[in-house]
């Protein structure tokens, strides 16, 4: 099973009010688990010069990657042996 994961960094021109979000682009036809996902990071709401804030960006990225991998409440029933 081949998976695709894309991470997009973007700078919003307006105050969008969010830091990051993730989504599933495509699910497997048999088990309905994600096989393609994305994470969108809004750089405007991140201060990359500040080390503490950079660590927060990293943990936010990890959090969103988990969502892209299917760790969402709507996907819990699709886990085997849950």
N, C-alpha and C positions, 0 to 999 in steps of 0.2 A: 504494500500500500504506500503510495507516494503522497507526501503532504507538501503543501505550499504555505508559506507564512511571509507576509510582507509587513514591514514597519515603515511608516511614512512620518517624516518630521516636516511640519509646516508652520509658518508664521501667519497667524490670522491678522488681517488689517484692522479689524474691529475687536472690541472686547467681547469675545465669544463666551466667556465665563466657564470654560472647561479646560482641564489639563490634558486629558487623554480619553480615548474610548477604543473599544475593540469590537469586532464583529466576525461572524462566520460567513464566508463567501459561498462555500459549497460543502455539502455533506455527502458521505458515502451512501450509495443507493441501498446497500444491504443493512448496515448497522446504524445508519443515520448519524454517525459521529463526524465531526468536522474534518475535512481534508484540505481546505483552503480557508485562510483567515487573514485578517489585517489588524494592525494596531496603528492608530492615528494619534500623534503627539502634537499638541499645540505649544510650540516653542515660546510664543508670546507670553504665556503664563508661567514661564520657567526662567530662573536666573541661573545661568550656567557658570557664572564667575564665582558663585558662592559654593564652597565645598559641601556644606550641609544640604543646600538646595539641590545640588547635583546628585547626592545620594538619594534624596527624595524622588528625583526624576527616575533614577535607576529602579527604585522599589515600585514606583508607579508603572514603569515599563514591565517589570516582572508580573505585577498584578494583572495588567491588561493582556499579557501573553497567556496567562492561565485562562482568561476568558476566551481568547481566540482558540485555545486548545479544547474548548468545550466545557470548561468548569463553570457552568451556569446552572441555576436552579432548573431551568427548562430542559437541560440535558441530563440531569441526574437519573431519570428513568432509563436512559439509554446505556448506562454503565452496566457491564456484566458483573455479576456477583457483588452488587452494591450492598 
